[in-house]
Amino acid sequence: MYKIAAFAVLFAIHLALPAQTAPPDPRFDVVSIKPNDSADRRRSMSVTPRGGLRCIDYTLKDLIRLAWDARDFQIRGGPKWLDADRYDIEANPANPRQPYADDPLRLRVMVQSMLAERFRLKLHSETRDERVYFLTVGTHGTSLSPVGDAVDHTTSMRDSKGQMFATRIDMPILARNLAALVGAPVIDQTNLKGVYNIALEWNADEVAPAADSASAPSLFTALQQQLGLKLEPGRAPVEILVVDEAGKASAN
């Protein structure tokens, strides 16, 4: 019970953190928003060296995820077009600062301000008792061996369909990435310290803990067979973002 409560508190702090710790009132000075009606659905997001933001084929829901560092399952409510209407956005600050990689909290607050101004976005957070998964060590122990103590934030995780490869990540980061795959919060209860190299492959059509495919296991089975880890279902308090109001941005 202690771990569940601790998770709820940390999750609440995590969502509120950008607005509380970034420099006061950071904003984009020039923002261009254009509807994207192309049949090309290749999305991209990049941050310029001077702290600007470019998003191609992004929905308002995508932008909310970016601004609050949230997952799909954390975002509730809002109009039907929230995850349908797509936009190309270019935003630049009046006084360029360090790029996103060095100052991610500042960028998130700038995106929050942009969404409030251009999409008239209003939302609130609340805690709800939700379905979750607990990440635990399997019955026969894990096959993972630590490769150090400190997370290397310069290395990236490659997460493609049915594959996950990562270097020097810890269990909370693994849990966060698994959450995106199973569509629910994943709470680390492995008690594994240090950082690890991860290589995981599964049948992308068998994410749920169903019977194994003849060609490849489900994600749940692959975790047990390849890493010695388990995802166990349960319930816990989860911080949710509820969209109260939003309007379509006018093109410029």
C-alpha angles and dihedrals in degrees: 000000000000092000092050092051092046090051091052092052094046092046091052091049090047093057094044096042101088094055093046104045108032120094113281118279101346110180144172111252099201121031127179117191122181129172113247110220095164121127087225106102098186105130126199139175126192139167118219122229089253094054100265124140130227122187124179121197094354125157124213088254089055089052092049089053089051096045096048098028087238137150128235092255090057095058118081136170128010132118123315092252091060091099098025112052110077130205142190110221134188117180129175131185123234092228108034115221134180116312127265094268090063099035111025095154092058092051092050092053090048090053090047090054091048092052092049092050103038102029096029087231119184123176142153136203127236137170119245134177102249143172110269140167124233115217108219140164114267125249093263096042132256126297091211121112121198116246096193145324107262126068111239103225091187092068119081133215116238107212114178133159107304095351137087123184122173139158129214099356127145128227096263090056091048090049091051092052092046088053090063090054098048096038095234138081115281116207118203111233098154095105086214112149129199129034131295144197110238129204115173132163129180143155103278090207090059104056093137120075093263129137113305120265116240090238103040139355127255118262091258093051093043091055090056097041099041104030106018091238131127137207110213120188121236144129132263141156109282130188110239131192112220118198108220100175139001137164132197113263117242114238120251 
